[in-house]
Amino acid sequence: MADKQLLHLVLGGRVKDPQGLEFENLDEIEIVGVYPNYAKAEAAWRATSQAHVDDAMRKYAVVHLHRLMEPDDQ
């Protein structure tokens, strides 16, 4: 039997403060992708973050969509 699908979203963009995750412009949020598990989402997050390492005002995050979609399963 296959592992249960646990969807994760990777997104990012320019932030107002490099210490936080408040984005400057929500219309410019970059959706990197939706992934079937945390390992694949983390790999995409790492690759995208590394590609923008010289821009301290650009941040990316992993959102646990499965927790939002099925909160009782936590």
C-alpha positions as CSV (number, residue, x, y, z in Angstrom):
1,M,0.0,0.0,0.0
2,A,1.3,3.5,-0.9
3,D,2.0,6.1,1.8
4,K,-0.8,8.5,2.5
5,Q,-0.5,11.7,0.4
6,L,0.4,14.7,2.6
7,L,0.2,17.7,0.3
8,H,2.7,20.6,0.9
9,L,2.9,23.9,-0.9
10,V,6.1,25.9,-1.4
11,L,5.7,29.6,-2.0
12,G,7.7,32.8,-1.5
13,G,8.5,36.3,-2.6
14,R,9.9,39.5,-1.3
15,V,9.3,40.2,2.4
16,K,9.0,43.5,4.2
17,D,11.5,42.4,6.9
18,P,14.1,39.6,6.4
19,Q,13.3,38.4,10.0
20,G,9.6,37.7,9.2
21,L,7.3,36.3,6.5
22,E,5.1,39.3,5.8
23,F,5.2,39.7,2.0
24,E,5.6,43.0,0.3
25,N,3.1,42.4,-2.5
26,L,0.7,39.4,-2.4
27,D,0.1,39.8,-6.1
28,E,3.7,38.9,-6.7
29,I,3.8,35.7,-4.5
30,E,5.7,32.9,-6.4
31,I,4.0,29.5,-6.2
32,V,6.9,27.1,-6.5
33,G,4.6,24.0,-6.5
34,V,2.5,21.5,-4.6
35,Y,4.2,18.3,-3.5
36,P,2.9,14.9,-2.3
37,N,5.1,14.8,0.9
38,Y,7.4,17.0,3.0
39,A,10.7,15.5,1.6
40,K,9.9,16.6,-1.9
41,A,8.6,20.0,-0.7
42,E,11.7,20.6,1.3
43,A,13.9,19.7,-1.7
44,A,12.0,22.3,-3.8
45,W,12.2,24.9,-1.0
46,R,16.0,24.3,-0.6
47,A,16.6,24.6,-4.4
48,T,14.5,27.7,-4.8
49,S,16.0,29.3,-1.7
50,Q,19.5,28.6,-2.8
51,A,18.8,30.1,-6.2
52,H,17.9,33.4,-4.5
53,V,20.5,33.2,-1.7
54,D,21.9,36.7,-2.6
55,D,18.6,38.4,-2.1
56,A,18.0,38.7,1.7
57,M,14.6,40.2,1.1
58,R,13.3,37.1,-0.7
59,K,12.1,34.2,1.4
60,Y,10.3,30.9,0.7
61,A,8.2,28.7,3.0
62,V,6.7,25.2,3.1
63,V,3.0,25.2,4.0
64,H,1.5,21.9,5.3
65,L,-1.7,21.9,3.2
66,H,-2.7,18.5,4.5
67,R,-3.1,20.0,8.0
68,L,-5.4,22.7,6.6
69,M,-7.4,20.2,4.5
70,E,-7.8,17.6,7.3
71,P,-7.2,19.2,10.7
72,D,-8.7,16.3,12.7
73,D,-5.9,13.9,11.4
74,Q,-3.1,15.7,13.3
